[in-house]
Amino acid sequence: MSQEDFFPEQSTILRTPSWLGRGVTEESELPLSLGDYKVTPGAPGEWWTVTSLKAGEVVYGGVGPVEILRKRAST
């Protein structure tokens, strides 16, 4: 049994800063579960990265702060 069996109406979201200004964020849906990603914060002025632990590839590299979260799907 997987997490999706218990929380079928939730999706994994990547929340990143927007170029529109401070306090504005953008959200992108990610295909894997919350625990399948690793966020590596950058030092001030350096890039943050989000890595898929299953594929071993970087799915985001850019300004931070960055969050991976669960979001209830709209019905």
SERO-4910 file (N, C-alpha, C, O; in steps of 0.05 Angstrom, whole numbers):
BEGIN
 pado doro    nc1    nc2    nc3   cac1   cac2   cac3    cc1    cc2    cc3    oc1    oc2    oc3
  Met    A     17    -23      0      0      0      0     18     25      0     38     26     14
  Ser    A     10     45    -15     26     69    -17     11     93     -5    -12     91      2
  Gln    A     25    116     -3     13    140      7    -11    148    -10    -30    159      1
  Glu    A     -9    143    -36    -31    151    -53    -57    136    -47    -79    146    -52
  Asp    A    -55    112    -35    -79     98    -27    -93    112     -4   -118    110     -2
  Phe    A    -78    126     13    -90    140     36    -97    169     29   -116    180     40
  Phe    A    -82    182     11    -87    210      4    -89    213    -26    -73    226    -39
  Pro    A   -110    201    -39   -112    202    -68   -118    229    -80   -113    234   -103
  Glu    A   -127    248    -63   -135    274    -74   -113    295    -69   -118    319    -71
  Gln    A    -88    286    -63    -67    305    -59    -46    302    -81    -43    281    -92
  Ser    A    -32    324    -86    -11    324   -105     14    337    -93     12    351    -73
  Thr    A     37    331   -105     62    343    -96     67    368   -111     66    369   -136
  Ile    A     73    390    -97     77    416   -109    105    427   -103    115    424    -81
  Leu    A    117    439   -123    142    453   -120    135    483   -119    124    494   -139
  Arg    A    141    496    -97    136    525    -94    162    540    -96    181    535    -80
  Thr    A    164    558   -115    189    574   -120    182    604   -120    159    612   -124
  Pro    A    203    621   -116    198    649   -118    191    657   -147    200    644   -166
  Ser    A    176    678   -150    169    688   -176    185    713   -183    195    727   -166
  Trp    A    189    717   -208    203    741   -218    186    766   -214    195    788   -218
  Leu    A    160    762   -207    142    785   -204    147    802   -179    137    824   -177
  Gly    A    163    791   -161    170    807   -137    170    792   -112    163    768   -111
  Arg    A    179    805    -91    180    793    -64    153    784    -54    133    798    -58
  Gly    A    153    761    -42    128    751    -30    109    737    -51     88    727    -43
  Val    A    117    737    -76    101    725    -97    114    698   -104    138    697   -108
  Thr    A     98    676   -104    109    650   -110     95    637   -134     73    646   -142
  Glu    A    109    618   -145     97    602   -167     96    573   -158    114    564   -143
  Glu    A     76    558   -167     74    530   -160     73    513   -185     59    519   -205
  Ser    A     87    490   -184     88    471   -206     82    443   -194     93    436   -173
  Glu    A     65    428   -207     60    401   -197     83    382   -205     93    383   -227
  Leu    A     90    365   -186    111    345   -191     99    317   -192     79    312   -179
  Pro    A    111    299   -208     98    273   -213    101    253   -190     85    235   -188
  Leu    A    122    256   -173    127    236   -153    117    245   -125    106    267   -123
  Ser    A    120    227   -106    111    233    -78    129    253    -65    152    257    -73
  Leu    A    119    265    -44    133    285    -28    161    275    -20    181    290    -22
  Gly    A    163    251    -10    188    240      0    208    232    -22    230    223    -16
  Asp    A    200    235    -47    218    228    -69    235    251    -79    249    248   -100
  Tyr    A    235    273    -65    251    297    -72    268    306    -49    261    304    -26
  Lys    A    291    317    -56    309    329    -36    314    358    -44    321    364    -67
  Val    A    310    376    -25    315    405    -29    342    411    -16    347    405      7
  Thr    A    360    423    -32    386    431    -22    388    462    -24    389    473    -45
  Pro    A    387    475      0    388    504      0    415    514     -9    436    502     -3
  Gly    A    415    536    -23    440    549    -30    448    569    -10    431    580      5
  Ala    A    473    575     -8    483    597      9    472    623     -3    464    624    -26
  Pro    A    472    644     13    462    670      2    475    677    -25    499    677    -28
  Gly    A    458    682    -45    467    689    -71    473    665    -89    481    668   -112
  Glu    A    469    640    -79    474    616    -95    447    602   -101    427    607    -88
  Trp    A    448    584   -121    424    570   -129    416    549   -109    432    537    -96
  Trp    A    389    545   -107    377    523    -93    373    501   -113    369    507   -137
  Thr    A    373    476   -104    367    454   -122    346    435   -110    345    432    -86
  Val    A    331    423   -127    312    402   -120    319    378   -137    319    380   -161
  Thr    A    324    356   -123    333    332   -137    312    309   -134    302    305   -112
  Ser    A    306    295   -155    289    272   -154    307    249   -144    327    241   -156
  Leu    A    300    238   -121    315    216   -109    313    190   -125    331    174   -125
  Lys    A    291    186   -139    287    162   -155    303    163   -180    316    143   -188
  Ala    A    303    186   -194    317    188   -220    346    199   -217    362    196   -235
  Gly    A    351    212   -193    378    223   -189    383    248   -206    406    255   -210
  Glu    A    362    261   -215    365    285   -232    355    310   -218    336    308   -202
  Val    A    366    332   -225    357    358   -215    332    366   -230    332    369   -254
  Val    A    311    371   -215    286    380   -227    282    410   -225    265    422   -238
  Tyr    A    298    423   -208    297    452   -205    325    461   -196    337    450   -178
  Gly    A    334    482   -208    358    496   -200    353    525   -204    350    535   -227
  Gly    A    353    541   -182    347    569   -185    347    583   -158    357    573   -138
  Val    A    335    607   -158    334    623   -134    316    610   -113    297    595   -121
  Gly    A    321    615    -88    304    604    -66    292    627    -50    295    650    -57
  Pro    A    278    620    -30    274    593    -19    254    577    -36    237    587    -50
  Val    A    257    550    -33    241    531    -48    228    512    -28    240    505     -8
  Glu    A    203    504    -34    189    485    -17    177    463    -34    169    468    -57
  Ile    A    176    439    -23    161    417    -34    139    411    -14    144    407      9
  Leu    A    114    411    -23     92    407     -5     70    390    -17     69    387    -41
  Arg    A     52    381      0     28    366     -9      6    387    -10      3    403      8
  Lys    A    -10    385    -31    -32    403    -34    -57    387    -42    -56    370    -59
  Arg    A    -78    393    -28   -103    379    -34   -113    388    -61   -114    412    -67
  Ala    A   -120    369    -78   -129    375   -105   -157    388   -104   -173    382    -86
  Ser    A   -162    406   -121   -188    419   -123   -208    400   -134   -203    383   -151
  Thr    A   -233    402   -123   -254    384   -133   -274    400   -149   -294    388   -159
***
